[in-house]
Amino acid sequence: MKKRMLQKMAVFGLITLMVGVMNLHSAQAQEKRDFFKVGVVTSLSGELVFGGTVTKRGYDMWADTVNQQGGIEIAGKKYKVTLVYADDQSTPATAAVAGERLITQEKVDFILGPYASGPTLALAPITEKYKMPHITGSAESPLIWKRKFKYTFGTIPSVNLTAQGIIQTLAQDVSPKPKTIGILGIDDPFSKFTAEAFKAASEKLGLKVLKYEIVPEGSDYTPAITSIKAVNPDIFAMGNHEKAAIEMMKIAKELRFNPKAFVQHYGMTTPDFRKGLGKDCEYVFGNAVWTPNMKHQSTILFKTTKEYADAFVAKFKTDPDYTEAGSTAAGIAFQEALRMIKATPPLTDAQKDALIGALEKLNIMTFYGQIKFATEGDSYHCNAGLQPVALQYQGGKTVEVGPGKLRTVAPKYPTPSWDKR
């Protein structure tokens, strides 16, 4: 019996030794990597592919520019970055699975997050579980920040902080002043909160909300728009992404619905919106926290807003919008935090935790504006300090129409009826 026990102990010891050697070899193999491996989860297919393409352009712009300059310089040596993409297929469940695969199988150093808020809310508990640093350059739902995820950050302020920009402009800076508004939102974490933000801003600024409705994503929007047309509001505001916004605008035209102003938050700044509507995008109002016309100056990667915009146009043959800029800024936030802690690839667990501490202390000026993540309150880990800008399509381009001193061009109001354009 003792002999059997000794044999078992010997076998167990041999297995333990073999596992230890394998782990050592794995660690040594990892240590040879001289580049940062960056996981990216975003919508490369499905309902939100338009937006996923936007974030991809922004992330690629960061990585390609860094690599053209030789990589991220840390302690006198440069380290390139490799982006490893995972398609969330526009669904939260797939985003969670994709993130876990990047962490456990691809062994990424950190993650750049999804386009949409729903997938971001699903990915955040995964990055929390594995203590994986994660920045979204796009998601805007306040639900993300209210949950106070330690390992998740975002470069774009939540929509409840920005959607009031265009409502303020219309309520205060046009003549004759609008008095009423109808609001239609889609039932997802971003769009619903956008609609709620439009409603809160309208009530605060004295606009009467004649109709407020939230409908399922992908449903037929005709009945809801018909019911809003029936109450004849001065403003029709849409809480949605670009695909649904295009559909709603087309339905409004078919119904000959002629409010004095069409308002849409995210989507109206994208090339897909222009392509999907053509000349019918004219006069549409919206919001942004960044435009290519801003005058930000920086010493990091892109020295000015114009330098970024010019490089983006040269690379992608289209003007950048604020989500593309925010996605590029997410990469910049990671690179500067890595430099702060002098972390080299591959990152250890201790370095990943140190990276979180560095991101919380980050306070830099970039081509995109200031990046300073909140460390308390309902905007926890959100870059909440950027000021919203009101936009309008004029002559096929988005121009800044407010609020107040942010105006570069007067808003065109009221919008001509469809038969007089």
C-alpha positions in Angstrom: 0.0 0.0 0.0 2.8 2.4 0.9 4.5 1.5 -2.3 1.4 2.4 -4.3 1.1 5.6 -2.5 4.8 6.4 -3.2 4.2 5.6 -6.9 1.1 7.9 -7.0 3.1 10.7 -5.3 5.9 10.2 -7.8 3.5 10.4 -10.8 1.8 13.4 -9.3 5.2 15.1 -8.8 6.2 14.3 -12.4 2.9 15.8 -13.7 3.3 18.9 -11.5 6.9 19.3 -12.8 5.7 18.9 -16.4 3.0 21.5 -16.0 5.4 23.9 -14.4 7.9 23.5 -17.3 5.1 24.0 -19.8 3.9 27.1 -18.0 7.5 28.4 -17.9 7.9 27.7 -21.6 4.6 29.5 -22.3 5.7 32.5 -20.2 9.1 32.6 -21.9 7.4 32.4 -25.3 5.2 35.3 -24.2 8.1 37.3 -23.0 9.6 37.3 -26.5 6.7 39.3 -27.9 7.9 42.8 -28.7 4.6 44.3 -29.7 1.4 45.2 -28.0 -1.5 42.8 -28.9 -4.7 44.8 -28.8 -8.1 43.2 -28.8 -11.0 45.0 -30.6 -14.6 44.1 -30.2 -17.0 45.9 -32.5 -19.9 45.3 -35.0 -18.4 44.0 -38.2 -21.8 42.5 -39.3 -25.4 42.8 -38.3 -27.8 45.7 -37.7 -25.0 48.0 -36.4 -22.3 47.3 -39.0 -22.4 51.0 -40.2 -21.3 52.1 -36.7 -18.9 49.2 -36.4 -17.2 50.3 -39.6 -16.9 53.8 -38.1 -15.1 52.6 -34.9 -12.9 50.3 -37.0 -11.7 53.3 -39.0 -11.0 55.2 -35.8 -9.0 52.4 -34.2 -7.2 51.6 -37.4 -6.2 55.3 -37.7 -4.5 55.1 -34.3 -2.7 51.8 -34.8 -1.5 52.6 -38.3 -0.3 56.0 -37.4 1.6 54.7 -34.3 3.2 51.9 -36.3 4.2 54.4 -39.1 6.1 56.3 -36.4 7.8 53.1 -35.3 5.5 52.2 -32.4 4.8 53.5 -28.9 8.1 54.8 -27.3 8.6 53.5 -23.8 11.9 54.0 -22.0 13.8 54.7 -25.2 12.4 51.7 -27.2 9.5 51.6 -29.6 6.8 48.9 -29.6 4.4 48.4 -32.5 0.7 47.5 -32.0 -1.3 44.7 -33.6 -5.1 44.9 -33.6 -6.9 41.6 -33.3 -10.6 42.1 -34.3 -13.5 40.1 -33.0 -17.0 40.7 -34.5 -19.8 41.1 -31.9 -22.3 40.7 -34.7 -24.3 43.6 -33.3 -25.5 41.6 -30.3 -24.6 41.8 -26.6 -24.2 38.1 -26.1 -21.8 37.7 -29.0 -19.8 40.7 -27.6 -19.3 38.9 -24.3 -18.1 35.7 -26.1 -15.9 37.6 -28.4 -14.2 39.5 -25.5 -13.7 36.3 -23.5 -12.0 34.7 -26.6 -9.7 37.7 -27.0 -8.7 37.5 -23.4 -8.3 33.8 -22.8 -7.2 32.6 -26.3 -5.6 35.5 -28.0 -4.0 36.8 -24.8 -4.4 40.4 -25.7 -2.9 43.2 -23.5 -6.0 45.4 -23.5 -9.2 45.9 -25.3 -10.7 48.7 -27.5 -14.5 48.3 -27.1 -17.7 48.1 -29.2 -19.5 50.7 -31.2 -22.8 50.3 -29.4 -23.8 50.6 -25.8 -25.6 47.2 -25.6 -22.5 45.2 -26.6 -20.4 47.4 -24.4 -22.6 46.6 -21.4 -22.2 42.9 -22.1 -18.5 43.1 -22.6 -17.8 45.2 -19.4 -18.5 42.3 -17.0 -16.2 40.1 -18.9 -13.3 42.6 -18.8 -14.2 43.0 -15.1 -14.0 39.3 -14.5 -10.5 39.0 -16.1 -9.3 42.4 -14.9 -8.7 43.5 -18.5 -8.3 47.2 -19.3 -11.0 48.3 -21.8 -11.8 51.6 -23.4 -14.7 52.2 -25.7 -14.2 55.0 -28.2 -17.9 55.1 -29.0 -20.6 53.9 -26.6 -22.6 56.7 -25.0 -25.2 55.1 -22.7 -25.1 56.5 -19.1 -25.9 53.0 -17.9 -22.3 52.0 -18.5 -20.9 54.6 -16.2 -23.5 54.3 -13.5 -22.5 50.7 -13.0 -19.0 51.8 -12.1 -17.0 49.1 -13.9 -13.4 49.4 -12.7 -11.8 48.2 -15.9 -14.0 50.0 -18.5 -13.4 53.6 -19.7 -14.9 55.7 -22.5 -13.7 58.7 -24.5 -17.1 60.1 -25.5 -19.4 61.7 -22.9 -22.6 59.9 -22.2 -25.6 61.0 -24.2 -27.4 62.5 -21.3 -24.6 65.1 -21.1 -24.6 66.0 -24.8 -28.0 65.6 -26.4 -29.2 68.9 -25.0 -26.9 70.8 -27.3 -29.2 70.9 -30.3 -32.3 71.2 -28.2 -30.8 74.3 -26.6 -29.9 75.8 -30.0 -33.4 75.3 -31.3 -35.1 76.5 -28.2 -33.0 79.6 -27.8 -31.3 80.6 -31.1 -33.8 80.3 -33.9 -36.8 82.4 -34.9 -39.7 81.9 -34.7 -39.0 79.8 -31.6 -40.4 76.3 -31.7 -42.9 75.5 -29.0 -43.6 71.8 -29.4 -41.7 68.5 -30.0 -42.4 64.9 -30.8 -39.8 62.3 -29.8 -39.4 58.7 -31.1 -36.8 56.4 -29.7 -35.7 52.8 -30.1 -35.6 50.4 -27.2 -31.8 49.9 -26.8 -29.4 51.3 -24.2 -28.2 54.1 -26.3 -31.2 55.2 -28.3 -33.7 55.1 -25.4 -31.4 57.3 -23.3 -31.0 59.6 -26.3 -34.8 60.0 -26.5 -34.9 60.5 -22.7 -32.2 63.2 -22.9 -34.2 65.0 -25.7 -37.3 64.9 -23.5 -35.5 66.2 -20.4 -33.8 69.0 -22.3 -37.1 70.0 -24.0 -39.0 70.1 -20.7 -36.2 72.1 -19.1 -36.1 74.7 -21.9 -39.9 75.1 -22.1 -40.8 73.0 -25.1 -44.0 71.1 -24.8 -43.6 67.3 -25.5 -46.7 66.4 -27.5 -45.7 62.8 -28.1 -43.0 60.5 -26.6 -42.7 56.9 -27.8 -40.2 54.1 -27.5 -40.5 51.3 -30.1 -38.6 48.0 -30.6 -35.5 47.9 -32.8 -36.1 46.7 -36.3 -39.9 47.2 -36.1 -42.0 49.1 -38.7 -41.6 52.7 -37.7 -44.5 53.9 -39.9 -47.3 53.8 -37.2 -45.3 55.7 -34.7 -44.3 58.4 -37.1 -47.8 58.6 -38.3 -49.0 59.2 -34.8 -46.4 61.9 -34.2 -47.3 63.6 -37.5 -50.9 63.7 -36.3 -50.0 66.0 -33.4 -48.0 68.3 -35.7 -45.0 69.1 -33.5 -42.5 71.9 -34.5 -39.6 69.5 -33.9 -39.3 65.8 -34.6 -36.5 64.2 -32.6 -35.2 60.7 -33.2 -33.3 58.6 -30.7 -31.6 55.9 -32.8 -28.5 54.8 -34.7 -27.8 55.8 -38.3 -29.6 52.8 -40.0 -32.9 53.5 -38.2 -32.5 57.2 -38.7 -32.3 56.8 -42.5 -35.4 54.6 -42.4 -37.3 57.1 -40.3 -36.4 60.0 -42.5 -37.5 58.1 -45.6 -40.9 57.3 -43.9 -41.3 60.9 -42.9 -40.8 61.9 -46.5 -43.3 59.3 -47.7 -45.9 60.5 -45.2 -45.2 64.2 -46.2 -44.5 64.9 -42.5 -43.1 68.5 -42.4 -41.9 69.5 -39.0 -39.9 72.8 -38.7 -36.9 70.7 -37.6 -35.7 67.1 -37.9 -33.3 66.2 -35.0 -31.1 63.1 -34.8 -28.2 62.5 -32.4 -25.7 60.0 -33.6 -25.6 58.9 -37.3 -26.2 62.2 -39.0 -22.4 62.8 -39.0 -21.5 59.6 -40.8 -21.0 59.1 -44.5 -23.5 56.3 -44.5 -26.2 58.8 -43.4 -25.3 61.1 -46.4 -25.1 58.1 -48.7 -28.4 56.7 -47.5 -30.4 59.9 -47.8 -28.7 61.9 -50.5 -30.1 65.4 -50.7 -32.8 64.4 -48.2 -30.2 64.7 -45.4 -30.3 68.5 -45.9 -31.5 70.6 -42.9 -31.3 67.7 -40.5 -30.0 68.8 -37.0 -27.7 66.8 -34.7 -25.0 66.8 -32.0 -21.3 66.1 -31.7 -18.5 66.6 -29.2 -15.9 67.0 -31.9 -15.7 68.3 -35.5 -12.8 68.6 -38.0 -13.1 72.4 -37.7 -12.1 72.5 -34.1 -8.7 74.1 -33.1 -7.3 71.7 -30.6 -3.6 71.5 -30.3 -1.5 68.7 -28.9 2.0 67.2 -28.6 0.7 63.7 -28.9 0.6 61.8 -32.2 -1.6 64.3 -34.1 -0.5 67.9 -33.4 -3.8 69.6 -34.4 -7.3 68.7 -35.3 -6.6 69.7 -38.9 -3.6 67.3 -39.1 -5.9 64.4 -37.9 -8.7 65.3 -40.3 -6.3 65.6 -43.3 -4.7 62.3 -42.5 -8.0 60.6 -42.1 -9.3 61.9 -45.4 -6.1 60.8 -47.2 -6.5 57.3 -45.7 -10.3 56.7 -45.9 -11.5 59.3 -48.5 -14.1 60.7 -46.2 -14.3 63.3 -43.4 -14.0 61.9 -39.9 -16.9 62.2 -37.4 -16.7 62.4 -33.7 -16.9 58.7 -33.1 -14.0 58.0 -35.4 -12.1 60.7 -33.5 -13.1 59.3 -30.2 -12.0 55.8 -31.2 -8.6 57.1 -32.3 -8.4 59.0 -29.0 -9.1 55.7 -27.1 -5.9 54.3 -28.5 -4.0 57.5 -27.6 -5.3 57.2 -24.0 -3.9 53.7 -23.8 -0.5 54.6 -25.3 0.0 57.5 -22.9 -1.0 55.4 -19.9 1.4 52.7 -21.0 4.1 55.3 -21.2 3.3 56.7 -17.7 3.9 53.3 -16.1 6.7 52.3 -18.6 4.9 49.0 -19.4 6.3 46.8 -22.1 4.6 43.9 -23.9 3.3 41.4 -23.0 1.5 43.0 -20.0 1.5 41.1 -16.7 -1.5 41.1 -14.4 0.3 43.7 -12.2 0.9 45.9 -15.2 -2.7 45.7 -16.3 -3.8 46.9 -12.8 -1.2 49.7 -12.9 -2.6 50.7 -16.4 -6.0 51.2 -14.7 -4.4 53.5 -12.2 -2.6 55.4 -14.9 -5.8 55.9 -16.9 -7.5 57.3 -13.8 -4.7 59.8 -13.5 -4.6 60.7 -17.2 -5.1 64.3 -18.1 -3.9 65.1 -21.6 -4.8 67.4 -24.5 -5.2 65.7 -27.8 -6.4 66.6 -31.3 -9.8 65.4 -30.0 -9.7 67.6 -27.0 -9.0 66.8 -23.3 -9.0 63.3 -22.1 -9.6 63.1 -18.4 -11.7 60.2 -17.0 -14.1 60.9 -14.1 -13.2 58.8 -11.0 -16.5 59.3 -9.1 -20.2 59.9 -9.6 -22.6 58.9 -12.4 -20.0 59.5 -15.1 -17.4 57.1 -13.5 -14.6 56.4 -16.0 -16.3 58.5 -18.7 -14.5 61.4 -20.4 -17.3 63.6 -19.4 -15.9 67.1 -19.9 -16.3 67.7 -23.6 -18.8 70.3 -24.7 -21.6 69.4 -27.1 -21.8 71.1 -30.4 -25.1 71.5 -32.4 -24.8 70.6 -36.1 -26.9 70.9 -39.2 -26.6 69.7 -42.8 -26.2 72.7 -45.0 -25.1 72.2 -48.6 -24.4 68.5 -48.0 -22.0 69.2 -45.2 -22.4 69.3 -41.4 -21.8 72.8 -40.0 -21.7 74.1 -36.4 -24.9 76.1 -35.6 -24.6 76.4 -31.9 -25.2 76.6 -29.1 -24.2 80.2 -28.5 -20.6 81.1 -29.3 -20.0 77.6 -30.8 -21.9 78.7 -33.8 -20.0 79.2 -37.0 -23.0 79.3 -39.3 -26.6 80.4 -38.6 -29.1 77.5 -38.5 -31.5 77.2 -41.4 -34.9 77.2 -39.8 -37.7 76.4 -40.4 -37.0 73.4 -42.7 -38.8 73.8 -46.0 -41.5 71.3 -46.7 -40.6 68.3 -48.9 -42.4 69.7 -51.9 -40.5 73.0 -51.7 -36.9 71.8 -51.4 
